[in-house]
Amino acid sequence: MLEYTTSGLRARTHRPGDAPSARATVQTSLAPGALDLRSLVPIMFAFMLRNIASNGFVYSDPQAPGDVSRDSKPGCVIAAPSFPAQTPGIDQDYVFNWVRDGAITVMEVVRSGLPAGPDGTVPTLDDYVRFADLCRSHARPPLTQGHACYTIAGEARPWTEQNDGPALQTSTVLAAWDQLGAGTREQAVDLVNSNVAYLLGVFEEPTTNLWEEHNGYSFFARSAQLRCFEEIQASTIAGIDKPATLRPAADRLRRALAEHWDGGMYVSVLADPGNGAPPSPRNPVVAGYDPNIDIVQAAVYGAVPVTDTKLLATAARLRSQWEEGGPAFYPINKSDREGRGIGPMFGRYPDDVYGGDTAHPQRGGHPWALSTCNVAELHYKLAAEIRTRDAVPVDDLSTPFFAQSGIDASTPPTAAATALTATGDAMVRAVVYHSDHLELSEQFDGTTGYQRSVRNLTWSYAAYLSAMRARAEAV
């Protein structure tokens, strides 16, 4: 609480006058047994759900307040309720629907077990399918079905084409199938078939990457597309098309993913040589972009198996770059480790400069809540796989990753799974500790740990929920 004085009187506080400034809200206790991460799921879900529009919960477009024609349509998932006039020091407007963010968010609605209505369906999911189809209808040439961002009314926003979006959207619609109404299912089948037909035509082409900064051959997009094709191939839903080119396309994507390995890590985005030559991990789209957190996200949201030791080698390098001695060291990780026994927290990539204000870039970037939860989820999923297989995938490539959790080739599988879960818990505890009374912004300051950038990022909550679902399988 900030101190405020009137007529020489101190504000109501029990802090000594020379005490350091306190945080804006009470902090979560880190005492043993004081924090049950699973118990926070209903709160995080409620925070996430308030960023999804419905018939009874409508947003006004901050760029046109009072213009009801631009109000949100049911099923719109806003990236965050932040826009410059509402968030001083931030020059970004997140009151838009990103296809990728929406799909990741609604997947958590699908998995939440929301009560069904009288007809046995979940209205939020019906709304999502209808809004997705509305957006698709507005992606007219020269835009494509990979168009990434729409207004809250479903109109295409001038933006880039990102071919991970239709793949993630398809996976979410397939997962939601049993909770959709009969009328919505017909619309869902048409949407899925259209997405797959589009992806089959573009999966071998460059695309704008996850962070919307570069165009090239994206590891994350390829992984999301592979997951989509595999799920379509396995689907038993009536009316879902399975073109003859589907299986060969999946095979080519598996080979393409393997080609991102440079001998030490998976490279996030390969540059397009532009001369017909194949892309190479020796020719990334830009220097300073790797190791990139989207490699871990390719396992969380895509088809890369968490037991892939090349993935684990990349994850080890991600962690080391943000810990003490690393090239993009976050001082808060040192403070958290030494003083609180939590962390570390993760950012996006080593040369990141985005902190919510593009006019004032800061080299090195900051930790992100969603990145940290995604890495925790990797640990949880790997722990579950180890328990199932009764084997730890330790080899020369994965040894550094396991060593970060105190695991080596002699560690019994059960003990390894327990250690990995504890590592993931420490990461998520850091997110909770540095939250604003459980509300999650996009980023944390890499030095102080205070939240920064846009407030109440929807994906931050979805990442927490996804991590907790994975944790339930690990313990």
HELIX and SHEET records of a PDB file:
HELIX    1   1 LEU A   37  LEU A   40  5                                   4    
HELIX    2   2 VAL A   41  LEU A   49  1                                   9    
HELIX    3   3 VAL A   68  ARG A   70  5                                   3    
HELIX    4   4 VAL A   99  SER A  112  1                                  14    
HELIX    5   5 PRO A  123  SER A  137  1                                  15    
HELIX    6   6 GLY A  165  ALA A  176  1                                  12    
HELIX    7   7 TRP A  177  GLN A  179  5                                   3    
HELIX    8   8 ALA A  182  VAL A  202  1                                  21    
HELIX    9   9 PHE A  219  ALA A  234  1                                  16    
HELIX   10  10 LEU A  246  ALA A  258  1                                  13    
HELIX   11  11 ASP A  294  VAL A  300  1                                   7    
HELIX   12  12 THR A  309  TRP A  322  1                                  14    
HELIX   13  13 PRO A  331  GLY A  339  1                                   9    
HELIX   14  14 ALA A  369  ARG A  389  1                                  21    
HELIX   15  15 THR A  399  ALA A  403  1                                   5    
HELIX   16  16 PRO A  413  TYR A  433  1                                  21    
HELIX   17  17 THR A  458  ALA A  474  1                                  17    
SHEET    1   A 2 ASN A  97  TRP A  98  0                                        
SHEET    2   A 2 CYS A 149  TYR A 150 -1                                        
SHEET    1   B 3 THR A 207  THR A 208  0                                        
SHEET    2   B 3 ASN A 215  SER A 218 -1                                        
SHEET    3   B 3 VAL A 269  LEU A 270 -1                                        
SHEET    1   C 2 GLN A 443  PHE A 444  0                                        
SHEET    2   C 2 GLN A 451  ARG A 452 -1                                        
END                                                                             
